[in-house]
């Protein structure tokens, strides 16, 4: 809608300039014109075409500026806005005496030209000064706060709001992570995520229904335990159809961090320069690293591919293949790690019973 308004405005402006430009022609030239209405029609059409070209340029420029504003941090946006307003205010004060000067009529164009050039120059100077010294303004708010001073110097970055995904809520590990204190800041749950949770909880499939109700229960528990940190926000985008696209759009709008364990959503958000915290990546990073020679207590649950092999699992689900462990099925034994293998399906550890190693 706005794009159409921009182009139509430039078309009307160009057509109007073309129509009234005929009156600016010298009287001798107008006397030689036999069809004045036809000339006005030609200049009007030519002006409209030029208006279309300038409208497309203005439309492209507007979209570029809009994209930059969306990606701009809030503190920079506020400081630049203040700098722009102050620059325009100084420009009006400095240029006011020019309009009081007695300038001849033939040079009357100097006044609006000076006003435009001066306003642009002072506005640009105000924005540049805001970029250079804007953070120092934070010290004026509370100069005795260490956090304020670090923010003003740029040493400390403000924590972004985390936006919760449906899969992350249903997973349940976010509740344990929140209770440890490692996850800081506010956790935002958009209204469309609640709607998706409700749809999953009302699904005809029994497994989906259980997952949806589990997600709603976990969300209620977190809301009761941390009422000041779990925020239900009514944000929604009618022009966006998928939930994943809405999440990415919201993260871009508020400069937030997306909290999920969805692999595809993680990749899409990363391509659009959205900060992502993946719970699965955190769990992968927190897995204990076992090196050859390390020992562990392991319960051997079943036989491996070979008759003399036994298989057990760590608490995180990592499979441990125990050579000479076929005779220990159902027992908990101490094993010595002999090696590890990383596959597309996950990590696999190889070990031997400590008794066979000593022997």
C-alpha positions as a Markdown table, in Angstrom:
| # | Residue | x | y | z |
|---|---|---|---|---|
| 1 | Unk | 0.0 | 0.0 | 0.0 |
| 2 | Unk | 2.8 | 2.4 | 0.9 |
| 3 | Unk | 4.7 | 1.6 | -2.2 |
| 4 | Unk | 1.7 | 2.5 | -4.4 |
| 5 | Unk | 1.2 | 5.8 | -2.5 |
| 6 | Unk | 4.9 | 6.7 | -3.1 |
| 7 | Unk | 4.7 | 6.1 | -6.8 |
| 8 | Unk | 1.3 | 7.7 | -7.3 |
| 9 | Unk | 2.5 | 10.8 | -5.4 |
| 10 | Unk | 5.5 | 11.2 | -7.7 |
| 11 | Unk | 3.4 | 10.6 | -10.8 |
| 12 | Unk | 1.0 | 13.4 | -9.7 |
| 13 | Unk | 3.8 | 15.7 | -8.8 |
| 14 | Unk | 5.6 | 15.1 | -12.1 |
| 15 | Unk | 2.3 | 15.5 | -14.1 |
| 16 | Unk | 1.6 | 18.8 | -12.3 |
| 17 | Unk | 5.1 | 20.1 | -13.0 |
| 18 | Unk | 4.7 | 19.1 | -16.6 |
| 19 | Unk | 1.3 | 20.8 | -16.9 |
| 20 | Unk | 2.3 | 24.1 | -15.4 |
| 21 | Unk | 5.7 | 24.2 | -17.1 |
| 22 | Unk | 4.0 | 25.4 | -20.3 |
| 23 | Unk | 3.3 | 28.7 | -18.5 |
| 24 | Unk | 7.0 | 29.2 | -17.9 |
| 25 | Unk | 7.8 | 29.3 | -21.6 |
| 26 | Unk | 8.6 | 32.7 | -23.1 |
| 27 | Unk | 5.6 | 34.6 | -24.6 |
| 28 | Unk | 7.2 | 34.6 | -28.0 |
| 29 | Unk | 7.4 | 30.8 | -28.0 |
| 30 | Unk | 3.8 | 30.4 | -26.8 |
| 31 | Unk | 2.7 | 32.7 | -29.6 |
| 32 | Unk | 4.1 | 30.3 | -32.2 |
| 33 | Unk | 2.3 | 27.3 | -30.7 |
| 34 | Unk | -0.9 | 26.5 | -32.6 |
| 35 | Unk | -2.2 | 23.8 | -30.3 |
| 36 | Unk | -1.5 | 24.8 | -26.7 |
| 37 | Unk | -3.7 | 22.1 | -25.2 |
| 38 | Unk | -1.8 | 19.4 | -27.1 |
| 39 | Unk | 1.5 | 20.8 | -25.8 |
| 40 | Unk | 0.2 | 20.8 | -22.2 |
| 41 | Unk | -0.9 | 17.2 | -22.7 |
| 42 | Unk | 2.5 | 16.2 | -23.9 |
| 43 | Unk | 4.4 | 17.9 | -21.1 |
| 44 | Unk | 2.0 | 16.4 | -18.6 |
| 45 | Unk | 2.6 | 12.9 | -19.9 |
| 46 | Unk | 6.4 | 13.5 | -20.0 |
| 47 | Unk | 6.3 | 14.8 | -16.4 |
| 48 | Unk | 4.3 | 11.7 | -15.3 |
| 49 | Unk | 6.9 | 9.4 | -16.9 |
| 50 | Unk | 9.7 | 11.2 | -15.0 |
| 51 | Unk | 7.6 | 11.0 | -11.9 |
| 52 | Unk | 7.4 | 7.2 | -12.3 |
| 53 | Unk | 11.2 | 7.0 | -12.6 |
| 54 | Unk | 11.7 | 9.1 | -9.5 |
| 55 | Unk | 9.0 | 7.2 | -7.6 |
| 56 | Unk | 10.7 | 3.9 | -8.2 |
| 57 | Unk | 14.0 | 5.4 | -7.0 |
| 58 | Unk | 12.3 | 6.8 | -3.9 |
| 59 | Unk | 10.6 | 3.4 | -3.3 |
| 60 | Unk | 13.9 | 1.5 | -3.4 |
| 61 | Unk | 15.6 | 4.1 | -1.2 |
| 62 | Unk | 12.8 | 3.8 | 1.3 |
| 63 | Unk | 13.1 | 0.0 | 1.5 |
| 64 | Unk | 16.9 | 0.3 | 2.0 |
| 65 | Unk | 16.4 | 2.8 | 4.8 |
| 66 | Unk | 13.7 | 0.6 | 6.4 |
| 67 | Unk | 15.9 | -2.4 | 6.3 |
| 68 | Unk | 18.8 | -0.5 | 8.0 |
| 69 | Unk | 16.5 | 0.8 | 10.7 |
| 70 | Unk | 15.1 | -2.7 | 11.4 |
| 71 | Unk | 18.7 | -4.1 | 11.8 |
| 72 | Unk | 19.9 | -1.1 | 13.8 |
| 73 | Unk | 20.3 | -1.6 | 17.6 |
| 74 | Unk | 17.8 | 0.3 | 19.8 |
| 75 | Unk | 20.5 | 2.4 | 21.5 |
| 76 | Unk | 22.0 | 3.5 | 18.2 |
| 77 | Unk | 18.5 | 4.3 | 16.8 |
| 78 | Unk | 17.6 | 6.5 | 19.8 |
| 79 | Unk | 21.0 | 8.3 | 19.8 |
| 80 | Unk | 20.7 | 9.0 | 16.0 |
| 81 | Unk | 17.2 | 10.2 | 16.4 |
| 82 | Unk | 18.2 | 12.7 | 19.1 |
| 83 | Unk | 21.2 | 13.8 | 17.1 |
| 84 | Unk | 19.0 | 14.4 | 14.0 |
| 85 | Unk | 16.4 | 16.4 | 16.0 |
| 86 | Unk | 19.1 | 18.5 | 17.6 |
| 87 | Unk | 20.9 | 19.1 | 14.3 |
| 88 | Unk | 17.7 | 20.3 | 12.6 |
| 89 | Unk | 17.0 | 22.6 | 15.6 |
| 90 | Unk | 20.4 | 24.2 | 15.4 |
| 91 | Unk | 20.0 | 24.6 | 11.6 |
| 92 | Unk | 16.7 | 26.5 | 12.2 |
| 93 | Unk | 18.4 | 28.8 | 14.7 |
| 94 | Unk | 21.5 | 29.4 | 12.6 |
| 95 | Unk | 19.6 | 30.0 | 9.3 |
| 96 | Unk | 16.9 | 32.2 | 10.7 |
| 97 | Unk | 18.9 | 35.5 | 10.2 |
| 98 | Unk | 19.3 | 34.6 | 6.5 |
| 99 | Unk | 15.6 | 35.0 | 5.9 |
| 100 | Unk | 15.8 | 38.6 | 7.4 |
| 101 | Unk | 18.4 | 39.7 | 4.9 |
| 102 | Unk | 17.1 | 42.1 | 2.1 |
| 103 | Unk | 17.8 | 39.9 | -0.9 |
| 104 | Unk | 16.8 | 41.1 | -4.4 |
| 105 | Unk | 13.9 | 39.3 | -6.0 |
| 106 | Unk | 16.0 | 37.8 | -8.8 |
| 107 | Unk | 18.1 | 36.0 | -6.1 |
| 108 | Unk | 15.1 | 34.9 | -4.0 |
| 109 | Unk | 16.0 | 31.3 | -4.6 |
| 110 | Unk | 19.0 | 31.6 | -2.3 |
| 111 | Unk | 16.8 | 31.5 | 0.8 |
| 112 | Unk | 15.2 | 28.1 | 0.2 |
| 113 | Unk | 18.4 | 26.7 | -1.2 |
| 114 | Unk | 20.3 | 27.8 | 1.9 |
| 115 | Unk | 17.6 | 26.4 | 4.1 |
| 116 | Unk | 17.7 | 22.9 | 2.4 |
| 117 | Unk | 21.5 | 22.7 | 2.3 |
| 118 | Unk | 21.9 | 24.0 | 5.9 |
| 119 | Unk | 19.3 | 21.5 | 7.2 |
| 120 | Unk | 21.0 | 18.6 | 5.5 |
| 121 | Unk | 24.4 | 19.6 | 6.7 |
| 122 | Unk | 23.4 | 20.1 | 10.3 |
| 123 | Unk | 21.3 | 17.0 | 10.4 |
| 124 | Unk | 24.2 | 14.9 | 9.1 |
| 125 | Unk | 26.5 | 16.5 | 11.7 |
| 126 | Unk | 24.0 | 15.7 | 14.5 |
| 127 | Unk | 23.8 | 12.0 | 13.5 |
| 128 | Unk | 27.6 | 11.7 | 13.2 |
| 129 | Unk | 28.1 | 13.2 | 16.6 |
| 130 | Unk | 25.5 | 10.9 | 18.0 |
| 131 | Unk | 27.3 | 7.9 | 16.6 |
| 132 | Unk | 30.6 | 9.1 | 18.1 |
| 133 | Unk | 29.4 | 10.3 | 21.6 |
| 134 | Unk | 25.9 | 8.7 | 21.9 |
| 135 | Unk | 27.0 | 6.0 | 24.3 |
| 136 | Unk | 28.5 | 8.6 | 26.6 |
| 137 | Unk | 25.0 | 9.9 | 27.2 |
| 138 | Unk | 24.3 | 6.8 | 29.3 |
| 139 | Unk | 26.6 | 8.1 | 31.9 |
| 140 | Unk | 24.4 | 11.1 | 32.5 |
| 141 | Unk | 21.6 | 8.8 | 33.6 |
| 142 | Unk | 23.5 | 7.1 | 36.4 |
| 143 | Unk | 27.2 | 8.0 | 36.5 |
| 144 | Unk | 27.8 | 5.9 | 39.6 |
| 145 | Unk | 26.6 | 2.6 | 38.0 |
| 146 | Unk | 29.3 | 0.3 | 36.9 |
| 147 | Unk | 27.0 | -1.4 | 34.4 |
| 148 | Unk | 26.0 | 2.0 | 32.9 |
| 149 | Unk | 29.6 | 3.0 | 32.5 |
| 150 | Unk | 30.5 | -0.3 | 30.8 |
| 151 | Unk | 27.5 | 0.0 | 28.5 |
| 152 | Unk | 28.5 | 3.6 | 27.6 |
| 153 | Unk | 32.0 | 2.5 | 26.8 |
| 154 | Unk | 30.8 | -0.4 | 24.7 |
| 155 | Unk | 32.6 | -3.0 | 26.8 |
| 156 | Unk | 29.3 | -4.5 | 28.0 |
| 157 | Unk | 26.6 | -5.4 | 25.5 |
| 158 | Unk | 22.9 | -5.3 | 26.6 |
| 159 | Unk | 21.3 | -8.7 | 26.9 |
| 160 | Unk | 18.8 | -9.3 | 24.1 |
| 161 | Unk | 15.4 | -10.7 | 24.7 |
| 162 | Unk | 15.1 | -14.4 | 24.0 |
| 163 | Unk | 12.1 | -15.6 | 21.9 |
| 164 | Unk | 10.9 | -19.1 | 22.7 |
| 165 | Unk | 10.0 | -21.6 | 19.9 |
| 166 | Unk | 7.3 | -24.2 | 20.2 |
| 167 | Unk | 9.7 | -27.1 | 19.9 |
| 168 | Unk | 11.9 | -25.6 | 22.6 |
| 169 | Unk | 9.0 | -25.3 | 25.0 |
| 170 | Unk | 7.8 | -28.9 | 24.4 |
| 171 | Unk | 11.3 | -30.2 | 24.7 |
| 172 | Unk | 11.3 | -29.3 | 28.4 |
| 173 | Unk | 15.0 | -28.8 | 28.9 |
| 174 | Unk | 14.5 | -25.0 | 28.8 |
| 175 | Unk | 12.9 | -25.2 | 32.2 |
| 176 | Unk | 15.9 | -26.9 | 33.8 |
| 177 | Unk | 18.2 | -24.5 | 32.0 |
| 178 | Unk | 16.3 | -21.6 | 33.4 |
| 179 | Unk | 16.5 | -22.9 | 36.9 |
| 180 | Unk | 20.3 | -23.1 | 36.8 |
| 181 | Unk | 20.6 | -19.4 | 36.2 |
| 182 | Unk | 22.8 | -19.7 | 33.1 |
| 183 | Unk | 20.0 | -18.2 | 30.9 |
| 184 | Unk | 19.6 | -14.5 | 31.5 |
| 185 | Unk | 17.2 | -11.8 | 30.3 |
| 186 | Unk | 13.5 | -12.0 | 29.5 |
| 187 | Unk | 11.9 | -14.9 | 27.7 |
| 188 | Unk | 9.3 | -13.8 | 25.2 |
| 189 | Unk | 6.5 | -16.1 | 24.1 |
| 190 | Unk | 4.5 | -14.7 | 21.2 |
| 191 | Unk | 0.8 | -15.2 | 20.9 |
| 192 | Unk | 1.1 | -17.2 | 17.7 |
| 193 | Unk | 3.4 | -19.7 | 19.6 |
| 194 | Unk | 0.6 | -20.2 | 22.2 |
| 195 | Unk | -1.9 | -20.7 | 19.3 |
| 196 | Unk | 0.4 | -23.4 | 17.8 |
| 197 | Unk | 0.8 | -25.1 | 21.2 |
| 198 | Unk | -3.0 | -25.1 | 21.6 |
| 199 | Unk | -3.4 | -26.6 | 18.0 |
| 200 | Unk | -0.9 | -29.4 | 18.9 |
| 201 | Unk | -2.7 | -30.1 | 22.2 |
| 202 | Unk | -6.0 | -30.3 | 20.3 |
| 203 | Unk | -4.7 | -32.6 | 17.5 |
| 204 | Unk | -6.4 | -35.8 | 16.7 |
| 205 | Unk | -3.1 | -37.7 | 16.8 |
| 206 | Unk | -2.6 | -38.9 | 20.4 |
| 207 | Unk | 1.2 | -38.5 | 20.4 |
| 208 | Unk | 0.9 | -34.9 | 19.2 |
| 209 | Unk | -1.8 | -34.2 | 21.7 |
| 210 | Unk | 0.4 | -35.4 | 24.6 |
| 211 | Unk | 3.3 | -33.3 | 23.3 |
| 212 | Unk | 1.1 | -30.2 | 23.1 |
| 213 | Unk | -0.3 | -30.6 | 26.6 |
| 214 | Unk | 3.2 | -31.2 | 27.9 |
| 215 | Unk | 4.4 | -27.9 | 26.4 |
| 216 | Unk | 1.5 | -26.0 | 27.9 |
| 217 | Unk | 2.2 | -27.5 | 31.3 |
| 218 | Unk | 5.9 | -26.6 | 31.1 |
| 219 | Unk | 5.0 | -23.1 | 30.1 |
| 220 | Unk | 2.6 | -22.6 | 33.0 |
| 221 | Unk | 5.2 | -24.0 | 35.4 |
| 222 | Unk | 7.8 | -21.5 | 34.1 |
| 223 | Unk | 5.3 | -18.7 | 34.2 |
| 224 | Unk | 4.5 | -19.4 | 37.9 |
| 225 | Unk | 8.2 | -19.8 | 38.9 |
| 226 | Unk | 9.4 | -16.8 | 37.0 |
| 227 | Unk | 6.5 | -14.4 | 36.4 |
| 228 | Unk | 8.8 | -11.4 | 35.7 |
| 229 | Unk | 10.9 | -13.2 | 33.1 |
| 230 | Unk | 8.3 | -15.1 | 31.1 |
| 231 | Unk | 6.5 | -12.5 | 28.9 |
| 232 | Unk | 3.4 | -13.4 | 26.8 |
| 233 | Unk | 3.4 | -10.9 | 23.9 |
| 234 | Unk | 0.5 | -10.3 | 21.5 |
| 235 | Unk | 2.8 | -9.9 | 18.5 |
| 236 | Unk | 1.5 | -11.4 | 15.3 |
| 237 | Unk | 2.0 | -10.8 | 11.6 |
| 238 | Unk | -1.1 | -11.3 | 9.4 |
| 239 | Unk | 0.9 | -11.0 | 6.2 |
| 240 | Unk | 3.2 | -13.9 | 7.2 |
| 241 | Unk | 1.8 | -17.5 | 7.0 |
| 242 | Unk | 4.3 | -19.8 | 8.7 |
| 243 | Unk | 5.2 | -19.7 | 12.4 |
| 244 | Unk | 8.9 | -20.0 | 11.7 |
| 245 | Unk | 8.8 | -16.9 | 9.4 |
| 246 | Unk | 6.9 | -15.0 | 12.1 |
| 247 | Unk | 9.6 | -15.9 | 14.7 |
| 248 | Unk | 12.4 | -14.7 | 12.4 |
| 249 | Unk | 10.4 | -11.5 | 11.6 |
| 250 | Unk | 9.8 | -10.8 | 15.3 |
| 251 | Unk | 13.5 | -11.4 | 16.2 |
| 252 | Unk | 14.5 | -8.9 | 13.5 |
| 253 | Unk | 12.0 | -6.3 | 14.7 |
| 254 | Unk | 13.1 | -6.4 | 18.3 |
| 255 | Unk | 16.7 | -7.4 | 17.7 |
| 256 | Unk | 16.1 | -10.4 | 19.9 |
| 257 | Unk | 17.7 | -13.9 | 20.2 |
| 258 | Unk | 15.8 | -17.0 | 19.0 |
| 259 | Unk | 15.8 | -19.9 | 21.4 |
| 260 | Unk | 15.0 | -23.2 | 19.7 |
| 261 | Unk | 16.1 | -26.8 | 19.0 |
| 262 | Unk | 14.7 | -26.9 | 15.5 |
| 263 | Unk | 17.6 | -27.5 | 13.0 |
| 264 | Unk | 15.9 | -26.0 | 10.0 |
| 265 | Unk | 14.7 | -22.9 | 11.8 |
| 266 | Unk | 18.2 | -22.5 | 13.1 |
| 267 | Unk | 19.6 | -22.5 | 9.6 |
| 268 | Unk | 17.0 | -20.1 | 8.2 |
| 269 | Unk | 17.4 | -17.6 | 11.1 |
| 270 | Unk | 21.2 | -17.7 | 10.8 |
| 271 | Unk | 21.0 | -16.9 | 7.1 |
| 272 | Unk | 18.9 | -13.8 | 8.0 |
| 273 | Unk | 21.5 | -12.7 | 10.6 |
| 274 | Unk | 19.3 | -13.5 | 13.6 |
| 275 | Unk | 21.1 | -14.6 | 16.7 |
| 276 | Unk | 20.1 | -18.2 | 17.6 |
| 277 | Unk | 20.6 | -20.3 | 20.8 |
| 278 | Unk | 20.1 | -23.9 | 20.0 |
| 279 | Unk | 19.5 | -26.2 | 23.0 |
| 280 | Unk | 20.8 | -29.2 | 21.1 |
| 281 | Unk | 24.1 | -27.4 | 20.4 |
| 282 | Unk | 24.4 | -26.6 | 24.1 |
| 283 | Unk | 23.7 | -30.3 | 25.0 |
| 284 | Unk | 26.3 | -31.4 | 22.5 |
| 285 | Unk | 28.8 | -29.0 | 23.9 |
| 286 | Unk | 28.2 | -30.1 | 27.5 |
| 287 | Unk | 28.8 | -33.8 | 26.7 |
| 288 | Unk | 31.7 | -35.2 | 28.7 |
| 289 | Unk | 34.8 | -35.8 | 26.5 |
| 290 | Unk | 36.1 | -39.3 | 27.2 |
| 291 | Unk | 39.7 | -40.0 | 26.0 |
| 292 | Unk | 41.4 | -43.3 | 25.6 |
| 293 | Unk | 42.4 | -44.6 | 29.0 |
| 294 | Unk | 39.5 | -43.0 | 30.9 |
| 295 | Unk | 37.4 | -45.2 | 33.0 |
| 296 | Unk | 33.6 | -45.2 | 33.6 |
| 297 | Unk | 30.9 | -47.3 | 35.3 |
| 298 | Unk | 28.6 | -48.7 | 32.6 |
| 299 | Unk | 25.6 | -51.0 | 32.7 |
| 300 | Unk | 25.7 | -53.3 | 29.7 |
| 301 | Unk | 22.2 | -53.7 | 28.3 |
| 302 | Unk | 22.4 | -55.8 | 25.2 |
| 303 | Unk | 24.7 | -57.8 | 22.9 |
| 304 | Unk | 26.5 | -56.0 | 20.1 |
| 305 | Unk | 26.9 | -57.0 | 16.4 |
| 306 | Unk | 29.6 | -59.4 | 17.3 |
| 307 | Unk | 29.0 | -62.2 | 19.9 |
| 308 | Unk | 31.6 | -61.0 | 22.3 |
| 309 | Unk | 30.5 | -57.4 | 22.2 |
| 310 | Unk | 28.2 | -55.7 | 24.8 |
| 311 | Unk | 26.4 | -52.3 | 24.4 |
| 312 | Unk | 25.6 | -49.8 | 27.0 |
| 313 | Unk | 24.5 | -46.1 | 27.0 |
| 314 | Unk | 25.6 | -43.0 | 28.8 |
| 315 | Unk | 23.0 | -40.6 | 30.4 |
| 316 | Unk | 23.0 | -38.4 | 27.3 |
| 317 | Unk | 22.3 | -41.3 | 25.0 |
| 318 | Unk | 25.8 | -41.9 | 23.7 |
| 319 | Unk | 26.2 | -45.6 | 22.7 |
| 320 | Unk | 29.2 | -47.4 | 24.2 |
| 321 | Unk | 30.4 | -50.6 | 22.5 |
| 322 | Unk | 32.3 | -52.8 | 24.9 |
| 323 | Unk | 34.7 | -55.4 | 23.5 |
| 324 | Unk | 34.6 | -58.7 | 25.4 |
| 325 | Unk | 31.5 | -57.4 | 27.2 |
| 326 | Unk | 29.1 | -59.9 | 25.9 |
| 327 | Unk | 29.3 | -62.0 | 29.1 |
| 328 | Unk | 28.4 | -58.9 | 31.3 |
| 329 | Unk | 24.9 | -58.2 | 29.8 |
| 330 | Unk | 22.7 | -57.0 | 32.7 |
| 331 | Unk | 25.7 | -56.1 | 34.9 |
| 332 | Unk | 27.3 | -52.8 | 35.8 |
| 333 | Unk | 31.0 | -53.0 | 35.2 |
| 334 | Unk | 33.9 | -50.6 | 35.1 |
| 335 | Unk | 35.2 | -50.2 | 31.5 |
| 336 | Unk | 38.3 | -48.5 | 30.0 |
| 337 | Unk | 37.8 | -46.2 | 27.0 |
| 338 | Unk | 39.8 | -47.3 | 24.0 |
| 339 | Unk | 38.6 | -44.9 | 21.3 |
| 340 | Unk | 35.7 | -42.8 | 20.0 |
| 341 | Unk | 34.0 | -42.3 | 16.6 |
| 342 | Unk | 31.9 | -39.4 | 15.5 |
| 343 | Unk | 29.2 | -40.4 | 12.9 |
| 344 | Unk | 26.3 | -38.6 | 11.2 |
| 345 | Unk | 24.0 | -40.3 | 13.7 |
| 346 | Unk | 26.0 | -39.2 | 16.7 |
| 347 | Unk | 29.0 | -40.2 | 18.8 |
| 348 | Unk | 30.1 | -43.7 | 19.6 |
| 349 | Unk | 32.5 | -44.8 | 22.2 |
| 350 | Unk | 34.5 | -48.0 | 22.3 |
| 351 | Unk | 35.7 | -49.6 | 25.5 |
| 352 | Unk | 36.9 | -52.8 | 27.2 |
| 353 | Unk | 36.1 | -54.2 | 30.7 |
| 354 | Unk | 38.7 | -53.1 | 33.2 |
| 355 | Unk | 39.2 | -56.8 | 34.2 |
| 356 | Unk | 40.2 | -57.8 | 30.6 |
| 357 | Unk | 42.5 | -54.8 | 30.3 |
| 358 | Unk | 44.4 | -55.6 | 33.5 |
| 359 | Unk | 44.6 | -59.3 | 32.5 |
